[in-house]
Amino acid sequence: MQQITGFVTALALVLLPGAPASAASFFFSTGNPDGRLGALTRPANSGIQTEAADDFVLTEATVINRATIIGIIRPLGTPLTNITQAEVEVYHVFPLDSDLTRCLDNVVTCSTVNVPTRMNSPADVEIDAATRDSSDGTLSFAPRVLMGSFTVANTVVNGINKKPAQTTGGEGAATGEEVEISITFTPPLLLPAGHYFFRPEVLVTGGDFLYVSAPRPIVAPGTPFPVGTTDLQAWIRNDNLLPDWLRIGTDIIGGTTFNLTLALRGETIPEAGTPGQPNCHGTTVSALAQQFQGLADAAEALGFSSVGALQHVIDLFCEP
């Protein structure tokens, strides 16, 4: 399997000697594509919205300013200029941000839940403060072709069905151009320690973006999950399934699990305040000023357009 040098190079860059001692670089990757699966991810303005998500863990407050995803665009030969929009949402893990008056799991009398289980899925709704979209200028992206032709062994595109018809086995192999999309958040995300799901959507005019799988469990050059945490499998949903999610491997394909190809980069803020606490904003500002020798330097180093933009994201971070 060809190694995706961009992921490995990014890891090397964050480990270069000579970085300031106060800097605490964050890097997470699920590794290189394994060719097993392509899962549709598509915004609402191109048909039925379809969301595919995989998880990551933050052990302390972290600014995430860049991300990388890999997928195939089809039909084969679709030009990169047809990739016209990218959007990212971040979700807590269920049961946070979810309607708990609905059934927690599959029981005979449960008619309000569309899936076999909600446990360990993404939440019903996204974290508003962590949504970024190229259409409103809060995200920029740059695609590049990695391979002119790349085949995944199975796909999930339209077969996203409510229980009990959820297990379709997938929709078969697909071939397209293997594309890496580098994403810059403007402004960056600031998230407290926690377990999250990362959900990108990509609009391809006249085609589809299939988010490709990575090995599960994670192998080199991927980043192992922190000790004591669990790497959850990839989930998917479309408009017909909302607000529920299906496990791509366990529920739809059957008998297997998947990760999706994801890399995240940024800086940890070890002394940040606690969201919901009265002193959160002041503590976080103080921590950033100390870590970067000034708030203006912090804004510049982390990728914020101004101190005001950084202050606004801190306000959102500190909301309970």
Secondary structure, 3 states (H helix, E strand, C coil): CCCCHHHHHHHHHHCCCCCCCCCCEEEEECCCCCCCEEEECECHHHCCCEEEEEEEEECCCEEEEEEEEEEEEECCCCCHHHEEEEEEEEEEECCCCCCCCCCCECCCCCCCCCCCECCCCECCCCCHHHCEEHHHCCEEEEEEEEEEEEEECEEECCCCCCCCCCCCCCCCCEEEEEEEEEEEEEEEEEECCEEEEEEEEEEECCCEEEEEEECCCCCCCCCCCCCCCCCCCCEEEECCCCCCCEEHHHHHHCCCCCEECEEEEEEECCCCCCCCCCCHHHHHHHHHHHHCCCHHHHHHHHCCCCHHHHHHHHHHHHCC
